[in-house]
Amino acid sequence: MSDTTALDAAKIAIRIATRDQGARALYGARVLYVPSVLDEAAELLSKLFAAGQEHRIEPEDWANVTSLPQGVLDALASRYCSRVQVTHAELHAARDALVAELTGRGLTVRPGQRIAVDPPAADPCSGHGQQQKPVALSLSSGGWDIRVDEPFGGPPHSIAAPATEDGAREVAELVHKILSGEAPDPFAAPAPKEARA
C-alpha cells in the first residue's frame, strides 16, 4: 500500500468514525473534532495502516480485532480535551481570536468567563438555523468545550481543537456551522436505533 493509498484509506476511515460528528463519548461527554485534528488523525492512522502493511496486515484486518480509527480519535481527543497547558497570555489570545472570528461571521457574542454566542436569525427558506438556543464556549486546562447557554442546559461537550488562535478560529467555524444548521446539532436527542440507517 502506497503512502497515498494509506492516507486515502485513513481519511475514509476517520470520516466514517466521525460521521455523526460527536456520536462517540469520551469521559462521559460527546467530542466534536475540528478539521485540523481530523487531518492529524488521518495522518496518524495512515502511518498505523502502513506499519501494519509491513506485517501483511490490511486495514480491514484491524477491524476484526479493534477500531484503529476510533482509537486514534480517542487518543487525540484525550490530548486536546485534557492535559492542556496554556499560559494566561495564550488563553487570552485564543479567546480574543474566538470572539473576533465569531463576530466576523455575523454572530452575536457575549464575552465573559464563558463566551456566549447567539444563533443567527433563521432563514425560513434555507432550512438552516435549527439550533435556536445560544451556546457557551470556554477554554481551560480541559481544552475547549461547548454547552447550551441556559440554566440546566446539560453537560458540556468537548471540542478537540488546539488551544491556540488557529484552534479558536476552527472552533468558531464549527460553532457557526452548528448554529446555522450546516453541521449536526450536538445537543439534539439521538435518533431511535431503528430510524438510523
C-alpha angles and dihedrals in degrees: 000000000000122000089251092051091047090050092048091050090048093050090052092047092049091047090052092046091053098036092123091041101229102011090130120078124217119188089353096303131094115249125220120196129214119218097257091055091048089051090050090049092051092049093050092045091050089055090050090049090049092049089051090051089060085064094041093255111142122210090251090053089065090059089064091066109019145352105256092180092055091044090054091048091048092050092051092044088052090054096045097037099046137021090037112164112199129159122229090254092049091048092053093044091052092046091048091049090050093051092046093048094047091047090047088056090058097255124139109242127194108195120208138114084318119028109236118205124194119215118250118256107276118247104222091206097052101054088225126118098059092147101082099171125087117245132216125218130197139175122209141138084295091061126238122339137180130203139165106273100231136088110283089011091152132246121322124256119226121239114211100219136126115270090236138100090264089049089050090055090052091048089051091051091050092048091049090052092048094048093045093048095246091117128041116276105249090201096056117109112260115260116254112268094245090054093056117093 
